[in-house]
Amino acid sequence: MIEEKLKEVYGIDKYGKNVPEWAEKIKYEFVDEVMQDKLREAKIWINELYKVFEELQERLKVKGMLFSREMKSFLDDPRRHLVKKLFIYYHDLIRGKLSVEDFIIKGKQAIVSSFNSNMRSIYQSWGLASIVLLLAEKGNYELIYPEHGYLDFDRSGKQKSGTIPPNIVVGNVVTSFSFFLEAPRPITWEDGGDLEKVWKFYSLVRPDMLIYEGTEINIVDPQGDIPIKRPDYIVEYKELPNWWKRWRYLKDYKPLDGNEWRARWLKGLYEGFAEILGVEAKDLPSFSEGKSKRIKEYKVIELYEAIYKPRKGGVVISRVPVEDEIKREIINDNVTLIDDVGFNQGRLEILIEKMTKGIKSTYDLKELAYKFAMSKKEEFIEWMRSQGLY
């Protein structure tokens, strides 16, 4: 039993400096006991993700894929990644600063949270990659952005310049689509005045994905009712079984000025240091917190739809079949549900048809002719020579 082995580790080194190899192995055993068959499931999902990427590389000639450091670590080795999440708690257990019972509780929370977060990211990435692949196959869409040719599934750090760029933009001779995973996120600010302008980004609920018709390189719009340009679609991915039975907790936020934001940051810093040093943090400021609201998970798309007002509506992509009663609650004139998707790209053709239906076919014939000539440049030059024009 893992609990007995953890008791052997408890307090074996006051400073946590010399940890024997046998003690390190117990972390892996703890992960195995908590996760059980989940690790095998993770490998299946990862294989499905890479399968789509291989098709994308062949179809779109992309050079590779970019992930956050967190997700890359999980994709490389899910088991080892979860073991890393135990480092601080396990070190405290070894030093005798954390009881076996508390380690089990906190350790389990850490690895389960990390596992669920990464599995969610995998399914979101699979969904976006599959949509891009279907557009390429059915509409000859090509990669426009990023220009370096690597599909970017990471959102972190992209707002440092004060803009919100897309993850991916694809297009053909007629139109294009811009995809934003987990946007909007807070953008860079420097002082209290800046923070007041961008605070909406901190308090705004964030859908899994935004889709825009056209090439949108920056969706920031601080003058609007919401701080970003109005999207054409909002998409929510639901990867968990029985996800509609879950509750989402949303907190009301009040605007902060720069001084209160920094005071909150310092308070957290002091509390963290006090915990590490084993002392009590004293003389710290108090703040009024917003009230929390509880909302059914399947109602979140309605909330997003009301806030973002997407031109073409909201879309829920569910990995599992959804109960008929819940379907009736979700589907309306503005919200489409695609369920029982699993890892079947064909199920997403419903969304592709919705996205491409009714796209304006009024275009400049001369512009199309120029694009075609540039795509066949050598042949075009030969034709011009044959006509005595080159």
C-alpha positions, 0 to 999 in steps of 0.5 A, a space after each residue: 500500500 502506497 500510504 505505508 511506503 510514504 510513511 517510510 519516507 516521512 522525515 527521513 532528511 531534515 533538510 531534504 538534501 540527500 534523498 535515496 533513489 528508492 525514495 524517489 521511486 515512490 513518487 512514480 508509484 504514487 502517480 500510478 496508484 492515483 491515475 491507474 488506467 488514465 495514463 494509458 488513456 492519455 497516450 491514446 489521446 496523444 497518438 490521436 493528436 499526433 496523427 492529425 499533425 502528420 496529416 497537416 504536415 503533409 497537406 499544409 506543408 507545415 514545419 512543425 507544431 509549437 506547444 506551451 512548456 507545460 503541454 510539451 512536457 505532458 506530451 513527451 511523458 505524461 507519467 514523468 510530467 505528473 511526478 514533477 508536480 509532486 516535487 514541492 509536496 514530496 520535499 516537504 514530506 521528506 523534511 517532515 514538514 508535511 504529514 503523509 495524510 496531507 501529502 496524499 490530499 495535496 499530491 492527488 489534487 496536484 496531479 489530477 488537476 494537471 492531468 485534466 488540464 493537459 487532457 483538455 488542452 490536447 482535445 482543444 488542439 486536436 479540434 483546432 488541428 482537425 478543423 484546419 485540416 478539413 478546411 484544407 481538404 475541402 476548400 484548398 485553404 493554406 497556412 497564412 499565419 504564422 509565417 514561419 510555418 509552425 502551427 502554434 497551439 500556445 497562448 502564453 506570452 503572446 500579449 506582451 506587446 499589448 496585442 492579441 494575435 491569432 494562433 493560426 490563420 488559413 485562407 484560400 483565394 476567396 476568404 480566410 479564417 483566424 483562430 484564437 485559442 483561449 483568448 482574450 487574455 490580459 495584455 501588457 500594462 505599465 501603470 494604474 492608468 493602463 490597468 484601468 484600460 485593460 482591466 476588462 481583459 482580467 474580468 472577462 470570461 474566456 471561451 475555448 476558441 474564437 473564430 473570425 472570418 478574414 485575417 485578424 492579426 490583432 483583435 484588441 478593441 479597448 473602446 468596445 463593449 467588450 475589449 476585443 473585436 466581435 467574433 464570428 464564432 465562439 467554440 467550446 470543447 467538452 472532453 469529459 464524460 457527463 460534462 453537462 452535470 458539472 457546475 462552473 463557478 464564476 466570480 464577479 470582479 470589480 475594476 482595480 487600479 494599479 496600486 491595489 493590484 500591486 498591493 494584492 501581489 505583495 500580499 501574496 508574495 509575503 504569504 508565500 514567503 511566510 509559509 516557506 519559512 514556517 512563520 506567520 505573516 502579519 500586518 497584511 492588507 485585506 481586500 473585498 472579494 467578488 461574489 461567486 456565481 454557480 452555473 451549469 456547465 452546459 449553460 456557459 455557452 449561453 453566457 458566452 453568447 450573450 457577452 461576445 455576441 458572435 455574428 454566426 453563433 456559438 458551437 459546442 463540440 462534445 467528445 461524448 454523446 449528449 443526453 437528449 434532454 440536455 441537447 434540447 437545453 443547449 441547441 437554439 437559433 444561435 448555438 449548435 451542438 456537435 456531439 459524439 465526436 470522439 476523435 472522428 474528424 468527419 463529425 466536424 464537417 458540420 462546422 466546416 459547412 456552417 463556416 463556409 456556407 454563404 461566404 461571399 462569392 463576389 470577388 475581384 477577377 483581376 485580383 484572383 488572376 494575379 494570385 493564380 499567376 503568382 502561384 504558377 509563376 514559372 508557367 505564367 512567365 513561359 506563357 508570357 514568353 510564348 505571347 511575346 510579352 516577356 
